[in-house]
């Protein structure tokens, strides 16, 4: 994955797009390389590598940065096409899933963005990549693009997909490409104790809302692995008023939670003093209404003290609530958490 300077600063400072549709918050970006998505091939990447297009951080612009090919751009950019046709890039999604929407982002591409784009999809067996005989089908018909803009497209295709082919007409640059959907639930992901990480983004876990994400989005807590640094987690601003910070998480699959892990990796002078978790089984409901309901959910995990830079594991402390689908994670009063994992048995 392409890396640029000040990644943590860029990710932390990026606000949520107020114009983004609901699928951006309610679904998982299956084109996220942190989950395992890969840009497999491209017709041309002369000016900028295809891998940059999947970078989870917002695209950046560096006015004075050039390389041997010309202006350095944070995205995928092909050379000027002179002999007809169009350029394309094939992306293997992190996991088989059904897609709810796309974001084709041309941020910072002004005189070099493609005027149009389309997207094809296919569904292959695990471990396979598309060959020349792949059965591609149209996922997004040709659409017009603007420079330096997010382009959100809702999808109605119900078929599961594993690979996408982004076509740009005829050439140019795309800063970021996101594919939001729900991964297929895979019970083979159970651990030795038979428990599934119900909160994992790879199983469809999503952060629906949070009261503050000043230094890092709550959704990062649901990623695989441990945080690589303090910028790789959910961190709120310093609270200067009474109360505590919280986020609302929809589990990838309803289940009975039997183990919880809260990891404060790299958070040493800014970890929460305490944490608690409330939970409920909810059918439907918009995030706005769930935020209000969640204040009154029962406690799954009563308040527990937190330590710096440590993994906290809770089993016997959990209360028996039966199957739950959503949780409210409370950081008391504020601070940062790298990862949150709720392990249980799906129902």
N, C-alpha and C positions, 0 to 999 in steps of 0.2 A: 504494500500500500504506500502510495506517495506520501511523504512527510514534508511539512513546511514549518518554518520557524514560528514560535509563539502559538503552537496548536492549542495549548490549554487556554491561553488568553482568548483566542478566537472562538473556541467552543463555548467558553463561559460567557463571553460578552454578547453572543448571538441571541437576540430575543426570538421568541416564537413568532412566526409570521401571523399577524392578526387576520390576514385574509385567507389563511390556509383552511381548506374544508375539513370536515369532521374526521375523514378517514386518516388524516395525518396523525391525529392524536389517538384515535381508537385502534389503529392497526400497526403492524410491525413492518419496518422497512426491510423487505426480504432481499434487497440489493445492498445490504450493509456488509462490508468485508469483515467487520468485527464478529459477525455471525457466521461467516464462511462464504459469502458471495465472492465471485471472481469474474473479472473481465477477461474472457478467454481469447478473443481474437478481434481484430479490427481491420478494415480494408486499408486504412492509412492512419498513422498517428505521427506525422512528420513534426508538427509543431508542439504537441503536448500528448503525453502518454495516456492511454485509455484508462489505466488504473486510477488516475487522479479523479476521474468522473464519479467514482464510487466513494470517495473520501467522505467520512461521516461529518467532518467539520465543514462549516460554511466556506464557500469559495472566497479567496483573498486576492487582492490585486497589489502588485509591487511595481510602481512606475519605472524604476530604473533597473529592473532585473531582465537580463537577456542571456541566452545560451548560444551554442553554435548554430542553432537553427533559426534564431530570431528572438522575438519577444516571448518571455516565459509567461505562460498562462496556466491558471489553476483550473484545469479541466482537460477534456479530450478535444484535440483540434487537429483536423486534417489539412493537408495542403490545398491550394486552389485547384479544383478539378477542371481540366481543359478538354477532355475527350468524352463527354457525356457520362451518363450513369449517375450513381450516388454512392456516398460512403455509409458504412454500417459498423456496428460493434455488437458482439454477442456476449451476453452476461449470463453466467450460471448463478441462479438464485441460491441463497443460503440453505433453503429447504423447499421441498415441494409445497405449493400452497395455492389458494385462490386469491386473486388480486382485486382490491376495491378501488384503487386509483394510482395514478402516476404523477410525478413531478419532474418535468423537464425544465431545468434551470439554466438560463443563459447569463447568469450574473457576471458582469464585467466584460462580456463579449458584446461589443457595440457595432464595430464595422466588420466583424468577422463571424457573426452568428449565422446559422442556416435559416433560410426563410421558411422552411417546412420540415416536418418530421413525421414518422409513422413508426409503429411498433408491431412486430410479429412475436408469436410465442409458440413453444412446443412443450410437450410433456414426455420425458424419457425415464427409463428405469434408473434406479439409484446408481450413481457412479458413471453413467453414460454421458457423453457429450455429443452434440449434433454433428452429423456428417453431411455429405452432399445430398443424401437422400432423406434428410430429416423432414418430418411432416409439420412444417410451419403453418400457422393459421393467423389471420389478422386479429390483433388485439386492439390496436388503435389505428383508425383510418387516418390518412394524411391530414395534418392540421398545420395551421400557420403559426409561426413563432415570431416573437419580438426580441429585440436585444435587451440585455441586462434585466431580465424578468423571470419570475417563477411562472410556470404554466402547469396548472393543475387539471387533470382529466379524470373524472369518475368513470369507472368501468362496470359493466354489467355481465361480463363473461363469467360463467359459473364453473367452467372447466379448470381443473388444477393444472398448474404449469411448473416447469422446472428451469426453463431457459427463456430469455428474451433477446430479440434482435432489434436494436434501436437503429432506425434508418434516418439519416439526415439528407435533405434534398436541397442542393446537390452536395454541399460540402460545408466546412466551417467548424465551429467549436461549441461544445456543450460543457457548462461548468459542473453541473451535478445531475445525476439521474437517480431517482428514488422510485421504488416499486412497493407500494403499501398494500398489505394483505394479511391473511391469517395463515400461518403454516399448518400443514396437516399434522394432527396430533399423532405422535409416534410413541406407543407404550414401550418400545424397546429401549427407551432412554432411562429406564428404571435403574437405580443403584443396586448394590448387593443386598440391601435390606428390602428391596421391592418398592421403594418409594420413588415417585416422580417429582422433579422440580417443577411444581405447578406454576410458579411465578416466572419461569424463564421466558425470555423473548423468543427462544427457539421453539417453545411450546405455545406461543401466542400471548404471553403475558405482556400487558401494556400499562403504562402510567397515564391515567386519564386526566389527572389534574394535580396541581400542587399550589400551595399558597405562595411559594417563593422559589425561584431557581436561578438566583443571581450569579452564582459561580459554577453551576453545573446542573444539567437537567436530571430529573428524577428517573427518566427512562434508562439512564446508564446503569443504574443499580441492577437491572434485570439482564445484563449482558453476561456471557460466559467468562470464566477465568477470574483472576483477581485483578484489581486495578493496578495499572502500571505506574501511576503517580497520583498526586493529590488532585489533578485535574480530571481524573477518571472516576467520577462519582457524582452524587447529588450533594451540593453544598449550598446553603442559604446564606443570606447576608447576616450580619450581626444584629440580633433582635434587641431593640431598644425600648420595647414596650411589653406589657404582660402577655402571657399566652405561650404557645409553642408552635413549631412548624409541622406541616403534615403533607402527605401526598396520598392520592387515591390510586389503587392498583387493581386492575381486572386480571384475575388469574387466567392462564391459558385454557384451563379446564376446571370445572368445579370439582372439589375433592375434600377429603378429611385431612387436615394438616396435622402432621405428627412430629415434625422437626422444623425449627427455624434457625437460620444462620444470618447473623448481622456482622458484616465485615467493615471495620473502620481503617483498613489498610491505608497508610500514608497520612491519615488524619491524626495529628499529634497534639497540636495546640488548639484545635478547632473541632474535636469530636463532640458529639452530644453528651450532655451529662447523664441523660436517661432516655430510654425509648419505650414505647408501648405499641401494641397492634390491636385494632378493632376489626371485626370481620362480620360478614353476613352473606347469605345466599340471596342474590337479587336476580330477578328476571326482567331484562330490559331496563329502560330508564336512561335519560340523557345524563352526561357527566354533571351538568349543573344541578340536576335534582339529586343525584347521588351524593354530591358534596354535602348537601344539607342533611340527607338521611344518615350519612356516615357519622355525623357527630353523635348519634344516638345508638350506634351499633354496640353490641356486647364486646367485652374485651376477650380476645384470643390469647394475648400475652400481656399480663399486667406490667406496670412499670418495672424496668430492670436497669441497673446501673451499667454504664458503658465505660470501656477502657480505650486508651489510645492505641491505634495501630494493631488491632487484634481481631481475631475471629471469635464471635460469641455464639455459642450453640445452646439452644433451649429445647428441651423435651418435656421433662416433668413439670415445668412451669406453665405449660399450655393448658388452657381450659377446654373442656369437651363441648364444642359448639355444633358438632355434626358437620355435614358438607357445607362449604362456603365457596363463593364465587368471586368476592371482592374483599379487599382489605384496605384499611386506613392505617398507614404507618406514621406514627407520631415521633418526631425528634424533639426532645425536651431539654432546653428551650429552643435550641437552634444548632447549627453546626454542619457536619458533613459525614456521609456514609458512602462507602465504596460499592458494596454489593449487599443485596437483600435476597435471600433464598428461602422459599417456603416449600418444604418437601411434604408430600402426602400421597394418598391413594385416591385416584380419580374415581368419580361416580358417574 
